[in-house]
C-alpha cells in the first residue's frame, strides 16, 4: 500500500485476542518507513523474573510495565530520528498506563487505535491458536470496562467483531493515517510536530552548499 507520512506513532491496543499483533503488522506494512514495536516482544527479553502486566506481585508488574514503556519510548525515538514511523502493539489497561506510556514517547504525532471486538470474539480467537501460543487470560469484560472508563473518550475505538483483518487495516490506514482519527498529543489532543523524514538529496545539496562557501 505504501502510504507516505512523516515520522509518527500509532498505538494499537485492545484486549488479548483483539487482533493487535496482526493489525499492527499490517499497518506498519502499509506505511513507508515504519517499524513495529511489540510490548510482548520486549517483555520476552526478560529471561527470568518476568511478571506480566496484569500479573502478581502487582508492584513488580508495575515496575516492569514502566521499564517496558521506557524501552518502547527509546526505540520509538530512535526510529523517529531516522525518519521511521512506529506502530506500537501494547495492552493499555487504563488511563494511568496510557498517560505513562505517552510520557515516554518522542514529540511526534501520536494516534491511539483501540480494537474492540468483545470478549466472546477474543476467547474464540484464542481457542483457535496453537496450544503454545494461547494466553492465560479470561477477564476481557473487566479489562474492557477499565479501558472504557479510563480513556473511552480518547483515541479511535473500532468494533472489529465482524470484519476481516484486511478490512481493519484498510480502515485504520484510511481513518487514522489519512484522516487523523484517534490523534493525540501528550495531553490527549491534536498537536506535536513530526520529525522530518530524511531526504538524502537535500542533505547532499546542503553539504555542497556549505563546502562552496568561502
C-alpha positions in Angstrom: 0.0 0.0 0.0 2.9 2.4 0.9 1.3 5.4 2.5 3.6 8.4 2.8 3.8 10.1 6.2 6.3 12.0 8.3 7.5 10.1 11.3 4.5 9.5 13.6 3.4 6.9 16.2 0.3 4.7 16.2 -0.6 2.8 19.4 -2.7 -0.2 18.6 -4.3 -1.6 21.7 -7.1 -3.8 22.9 -7.8 -6.9 24.9 -5.7 -10.0 24.3 -7.0 -11.7 21.2 -8.5 -8.5 19.7 -6.1 -8.6 16.8 -3.4 -6.1 17.8 -0.5 -8.1 16.5 -1.9 -8.8 13.1 -3.4 -5.3 12.6 -0.2 -3.6 13.9 1.9 -5.6 11.4 -0.5 -4.8 8.6 -0.5 -1.1 9.5 3.3 -0.9 9.6 3.5 -2.7 6.3 1.1 -0.2 4.7 3.4 2.8 5.6 6.6 3.9 4.0 9.5 3.7 6.5 7.7 2.1 9.5 8.7 -0.2 12.4 6.5 -2.3 14.7 7.4 -2.4 18.4 5.5 -5.0 20.4 5.5 -4.7 24.1 5.2 -8.5 24.5 8.5 -8.9 22.5 10.3 -6.5 24.8 8.9 -8.2 27.9 10.0 -11.6 26.5 13.6 -10.3 26.6 13.4 -10.8 30.4 14.7 -14.4 30.6 14.0 -14.7 34.3 11.9 -12.8 36.8 9.4 -11.5 34.3 5.9 -10.6 35.6 3.0 -10.0 33.1 1.5 -6.5 33.2 -1.7 -7.8 34.9 0.1 -10.4 37.0 1.4 -10.7 40.6 3.0 -9.3 42.6 1.4 -6.1 41.4 4.3 -3.8 42.5 6.8 -5.8 40.4 4.4 -5.9 37.5 4.1 -2.1 37.6 7.9 -1.7 37.7 8.3 -3.9 34.7 5.5 -2.1 32.8 7.3 1.2 33.4 10.6 -0.5 32.1 8.7 -1.7 29.0 7.2 1.8 28.4 10.7 3.3 28.7 12.1 0.8 26.2 9.1 1.4 23.8 9.8 5.2 24.1 13.5 4.8 23.5 13.0 2.7 20.4 10.3 5.0 19.0 12.6 8.0 19.5 15.4 6.3 17.7 13.2 5.3 14.8 11.7 8.8 14.6 15.1 10.4 14.4 15.9 8.1 11.5 12.6 9.1 9.7 10.7 5.9 10.6 7.1 5.9 12.0 6.4 3.4 14.8 3.4 1.2 15.3 3.2 0.1 18.9 1.4 -3.1 19.8 0.6 -2.9 23.5 -2.2 -3.7 26.0 -3.2 -0.5 27.7 -5.5 -1.4 30.6 -6.4 2.1 31.9 -5.8 5.8 31.7 -2.8 5.8 34.1 -1.0 3.3 31.9 -1.8 5.3 28.8 -0.6 8.5 30.2 2.6 6.9 31.5 3.3 5.4 28.0 2.6 8.7 26.3 5.1 10.4 28.7 7.9 8.2 27.4 7.2 8.8 23.7 9.0 11.3 21.5 7.4 14.6 20.4 5.8 13.4 17.2 2.1 13.0 16.3 0.6 10.1 18.3 -2.6 8.3 17.4 -4.5 5.7 19.6 -6.4 2.9 17.9 -8.4 0.6 20.2 -9.6 -2.7 18.7 -12.9 -3.7 20.4 -14.4 -6.9 19.1 -15.8 -8.0 22.5 -14.8 -10.8 24.9 -16.5 -13.6 23.1 -14.6 -13.0 19.9 -11.3 -12.7 21.8 -11.9 -16.0 23.5 -12.8 -17.7 20.3 -9.7 -16.4 18.6 -7.5 -17.6 21.5 -9.0 -21.1 21.3 -8.1 -21.3 17.6 -4.5 -20.6 18.3 -1.9 -23.4 18.6 -1.6 -24.5 22.2 1.8 -22.9 22.7 0.5 -19.5 21.5 -2.6 -19.4 23.7 -2.7 -16.8 26.5 -4.0 -17.5 30.0 -6.4 -14.6 30.4 -10.2 -14.5 30.6 -11.3 -11.2 32.2 -11.9 -9.5 28.9 -15.1 -7.8 30.2 -13.3 -6.4 33.2 -10.4 -5.1 31.1 -12.8 -3.5 28.6 -14.6 -1.7 31.4 -11.3 -0.4 32.7 -10.2 0.8 29.3 -13.6 2.4 28.6 -13.8 4.2 31.9 -10.2 5.3 31.6 -9.9 6.6 28.0 -13.2 5.8 26.3 -13.3 9.4 25.1 -9.8 9.3 23.6 -8.5 7.7 20.5 -10.5 5.7 17.9 -12.4 2.7 19.1 -13.2 0.1 16.3 -15.6 -2.8 16.7 -13.8 -5.4 14.7 -16.0 -8.4 15.7 -17.4 -8.9 12.2 -14.7 -7.7 9.8 -11.6 -9.1 8.4 -8.1 -8.1 9.4 -7.6 -6.7 5.9 -10.7 -4.5 6.3 -9.5 -3.3 9.7 -6.0 -2.4 8.3 -7.7 -0.6 5.4 -10.0 1.3 7.8 -7.0 2.3 10.1 -4.9 3.5 7.2 -7.8 5.5 5.8 -9.1 6.8 9.2 -6.1 7.1 11.5 -3.4 7.8 8.9 -5.1 9.8 6.1 -8.0 11.1 8.2 -6.1 11.7 11.5 -8.7 9.8 13.6 -7.6 8.9 17.1 -4.8 11.6 17.1 -3.4 12.6 20.5 -0.8 14.9 21.7 1.0 14.4 25.1 -2.1 16.0 26.8 -4.5 13.9 24.8 -5.4 16.2 21.9 -4.1 17.1 18.4 -0.6 18.5 18.4 3.1 17.8 18.1 5.2 18.5 15.1 6.7 15.4 13.4 10.4 14.6 12.9 11.0 15.2 9.2 11.8 12.1 7.1 15.4 12.3 5.9 15.9 13.4 2.3 19.3 12.2 1.1 19.2 14.5 -1.9 18.5 17.6 0.2 21.3 16.6 2.6 23.8 16.3 -0.3 22.8 19.7 -1.6 23.2 21.3 1.8 26.7 19.7 2.1 27.7 21.0 -1.3 26.4 24.4 -0.4 28.5 24.5 2.8 31.6 23.3 1.0 31.3 26.0 -1.6 31.0 28.8 0.9 34.2 31.0 1.2 
